[in-house]
Amino acid sequence: MLNFKRLAFFLCLLAFSQTSFSQLGFSHEIGVIAGPVQFRSDFGNRDNSETNFGNSGIGIGIVHFINFSYRADCNCYTTDNYFNDHFKIRNEISWNKTNLDHFGKWLDPSKNSVEANQLRGHKGVAKNLDIGTQLEYFPLSIRSFQSFGYKFSPFASLGVHYTSFNPEVSTTYANPNPTAVGDVTDPSNFYSFWAPGSVDASGGGAWSVVSSVGVRYKLSKLADLMLDLRFQYYFNDWVDGLNHQLEYNKKNDGLVWLNVGYIYYLN
């Protein structure tokens, strides 16, 4: 319940900010984004290509931009200053889902130990509702791009997001001597070397830092295509439902998202 309250508060804050900027006359853009997600978590070996490509999913979202270079109230460009011509505020609500599995040398077909079978049987699903704001920087002039001075406009961004996560946990491994009969999430069904309580499918909330690099392509006076590569780091290690707490588990969960978007200028 607390997570929904935080999301509602954040939505109200974004709505208030948008209203305030609208009253100042700045123009707005809206768009949709979608693309593949690599979820970096405690499943598999982190930074291993087999793990990263194996634990890939999909993300979709709606984005809103506040454009400082153009005033909607007078259909004119704003006062020519560096900030107005090189920065935009990006608000976003998105959702991503990734099916998670274990990969790596510990699951080599030659290994048939109890621990290997426990890892093989363990599955997860990361499901996240994300909302946040980023500040985007365009090294080239936004005004020149809007007036077809060039077709491509690169950008970089940095921001903060809040995520409501709701992971799922399952296993096909069944301990012949379970501690809790009939409970698929019985700790004895999971990797023996993990500390008790390392698997937990409880939902929760987490803040994260988001950075991205990308480029826009001018389709028409009122429309752009966007290609964006995002890196997101959560300040929480339970987003995937697993925090095995071993000595080498020094990073929280995160993701890499390559998305394509269609952006429409409202004003």
C-alpha positions in Angstrom: 0.0 0.0 0.0 2.9 2.3 0.9 4.3 1.9 -2.6 1.1 3.1 -4.3 1.0 6.1 -1.9 4.5 7.0 -3.0 3.7 6.6 -6.6 0.6 8.8 -6.2 2.6 11.4 -4.5 5.2 11.4 -7.2 2.5 11.6 -9.9 1.0 14.6 -8.2 4.4 16.2 -7.9 5.0 15.7 -11.7 1.5 17.1 -12.5 2.2 20.1 -10.4 5.5 20.7 -12.1 4.0 20.3 -15.5 1.2 22.8 -14.7 3.7 25.3 -13.4 5.9 25.1 -16.5 2.7 25.3 -18.7 1.8 28.5 -17.0 5.2 29.9 -18.0 4.3 29.1 -21.6 6.8 26.4 -22.4 5.9 23.9 -25.1 5.3 20.2 -24.6 6.1 16.9 -26.4 4.6 13.5 -25.8 5.7 10.1 -27.0 5.8 6.3 -26.6 8.9 4.1 -26.2 9.5 0.4 -26.3 12.4 -2.0 -26.6 14.5 -4.9 -25.1 15.7 -4.8 -21.5 18.7 -6.6 -20.0 18.0 -7.0 -16.3 21.3 -7.1 -14.2 20.5 -9.0 -11.0 21.7 -11.8 -8.7 20.5 -14.4 -11.2 23.5 -15.9 -13.1 27.0 -14.4 -13.2 26.9 -10.6 -13.4 28.7 -9.1 -16.4 28.6 -12.4 -18.2 27.2 -12.2 -21.7 25.3 -15.4 -21.5 23.5 -14.2 -18.3 22.8 -10.7 -19.7 21.4 -11.9 -23.0 19.6 -14.8 -21.3 17.9 -12.5 -18.7 16.4 -10.1 -21.3 12.9 -8.9 -21.4 10.8 -6.0 -22.7 10.0 -2.5 -21.6 7.3 0.0 -22.7 6.5 3.5 -21.6 5.0 7.0 -22.1 7.3 10.0 -22.1 6.6 13.7 -21.8 9.0 16.5 -22.5 9.0 20.2 -21.4 10.7 22.1 -24.2 12.2 25.5 -23.1 13.2 26.7 -26.5 9.6 27.4 -27.7 6.7 29.2 -26.1 3.3 27.8 -26.8 1.5 31.0 -25.6 2.9 33.1 -28.4 4.1 30.5 -31.0 7.5 32.0 -30.7 11.0 31.1 -29.6 12.0 31.9 -26.0 14.8 34.3 -25.1 18.0 33.0 -26.6 20.0 31.6 -23.7 22.1 28.5 -23.4 19.8 26.5 -21.1 16.7 27.1 -23.2 18.5 26.0 -26.3 20.2 22.9 -24.9 18.1 21.3 -22.2 14.7 19.6 -21.8 12.9 18.0 -18.9 11.7 14.4 -19.5 9.0 12.9 -17.4 8.2 9.2 -17.8 6.0 6.3 -16.7 7.1 2.9 -17.9 6.8 -0.8 -17.2 9.3 -3.6 -17.8 9.2 -7.4 -17.4 12.0 -9.9 -17.6 12.0 -13.7 -17.1 15.1 -14.6 -15.0 17.2 -17.7 -15.0 20.6 -18.9 -13.8 23.5 -19.2 -16.3 27.2 -19.9 -16.1 29.7 -22.5 -15.2 27.8 -23.7 -12.2 25.1 -25.1 -14.5 27.4 -26.9 -16.9 25.6 -30.1 -18.1 28.4 -32.2 -16.5 27.3 -30.9 -13.1 24.6 -32.9 -11.4 25.0 -32.0 -7.8 22.1 -31.0 -5.5 23.3 -27.4 -5.7 23.5 -27.4 -9.5 19.9 -28.8 -9.7 18.7 -26.2 -7.2 20.1 -23.5 -9.5 18.6 -25.1 -12.6 15.2 -25.3 -11.0 15.1 -21.7 -9.7 13.2 -19.2 -11.9 12.1 -15.6 -11.4 10.2 -12.8 -13.0 11.1 -9.1 -12.5 8.1 -6.8 -13.0 8.5 -3.1 -12.4 6.4 0.0 -12.7 8.7 3.0 -13.1 8.0 6.7 -12.8 10.5 9.6 -12.8 12.1 12.7 -14.2 15.4 13.3 -16.1 17.2 16.4 -17.4 18.2 15.9 -21.0 21.2 17.8 -22.5 21.4 18.4 -26.3 24.9 19.6 -27.3 23.5 20.9 -30.6 21.0 23.7 -30.8 17.4 22.6 -30.2 16.1 25.5 -32.2 18.2 24.6 -35.2 17.1 21.0 -35.0 13.4 22.0 -34.8 13.9 24.2 -37.9 15.5 21.4 -39.9 19.1 22.8 -39.5 20.1 19.1 -39.2 18.4 15.8 -39.2 20.1 14.2 -36.1 20.4 15.6 -32.6 22.3 13.6 -30.0 21.5 13.9 -26.2 22.5 12.6 -22.8 20.4 12.6 -19.7 20.5 12.1 -15.9 17.6 11.7 -13.5 15.9 10.0 -10.6 13.1 7.4 -10.8 10.9 5.6 -8.3 10.1 1.9 -9.0 7.3 -0.2 -7.6 8.5 -3.8 -8.0 6.5 -7.0 -7.8 8.8 -10.0 -8.5 7.7 -13.7 -8.9 9.7 -16.7 -7.7 9.3 -20.4 -8.6 11.3 -23.6 -8.6 11.0 -27.0 -10.2 13.4 -28.5 -7.6 11.7 -30.4 -4.8 13.8 -31.2 -1.8 13.0 -34.9 -0.8 13.1 -33.7 2.8 11.4 -30.3 2.8 11.2 -28.2 5.9 7.7 -26.9 4.9 5.7 -29.6 3.0 3.9 -28.2 0.0 5.5 -24.9 0.0 7.3 -24.2 -3.4 9.2 -21.3 -1.8 10.5 -23.5 1.0 14.2 -22.3 1.5 15.4 -25.9 1.3 14.4 -25.9 -2.4 16.9 -23.2 -3.3 20.7 -23.0 -3.5 22.1 -24.5 -0.3 25.0 -22.0 0.1 22.7 -18.9 0.1 21.9 -17.4 3.5 18.3 -18.1 4.8 15.9 -15.6 3.5 17.8 -14.9 0.3 14.7 -15.6 -1.8 11.8 -13.3 -1.2 9.0 -12.5 -3.7 7.5 -9.7 -1.6 6.8 -6.5 -3.5 8.3 -3.2 -2.6 9.6 0.1 -3.8 13.0 1.5 -4.7 14.6 4.7 -5.8 17.1 4.6 -8.7 19.4 6.8 -10.6 18.9 6.8 -14.4 21.3 7.9 -17.1 21.0 7.5 -20.9 22.5 8.5 -24.2 20.6 8.7 -27.4 19.7 10.5 -30.6 16.7 12.1 -32.2 15.9 12.0 -35.9 13.6 14.7 -37.4 10.7 13.2 -39.2 8.6 16.3 -39.7 7.9 19.7 -38.1 5.9 18.0 -35.3 7.4 14.5 -35.0 10.8 12.9 -34.2 12.1 9.3 -33.9 14.2 8.6 -30.9 16.8 5.9 -30.1 17.8 5.8 -26.4 20.2 3.5 -24.4 19.4 3.6 -20.7 21.4 2.5 -17.7 19.4 2.3 -14.4 20.8 1.4 -11.0 18.4 0.7 -8.1 19.2 1.5 -4.5 17.8 -1.9 -3.6 18.8 -5.5 -4.2 15.4 -7.1 -3.9 13.9 -5.9 -7.2 14.4 -9.4 -8.7 13.2 -11.3 -5.6 16.7 -12.6 -4.8 19.5 -11.2 -2.6 21.8 -14.1 -1.9 24.1 -11.9 0.3 27.3 -13.8 -0.6 30.6 -12.1 -0.3 30.9 -11.2 -4.0 27.3 -9.8 -4.1 28.4 -6.1 -3.9 26.0 -4.5 -6.4 22.3 -3.8 -6.3 20.0 -4.7 -9.1 20.0 -2.7 -12.3 19.0 -2.8 -16.0 20.1 -1.7 -19.5 17.3 -0.7 -21.8 17.6 0.0 -25.5 14.3 1.7 -26.6 12.9 3.3 -29.7 10.4 6.1 -29.4 8.1 8.2 -31.4 7.8 11.8 -30.2 5.0 14.3 -31.1 5.2 18.0 -30.5 2.0 19.3 -28.9 2.7 23.0 -29.3 
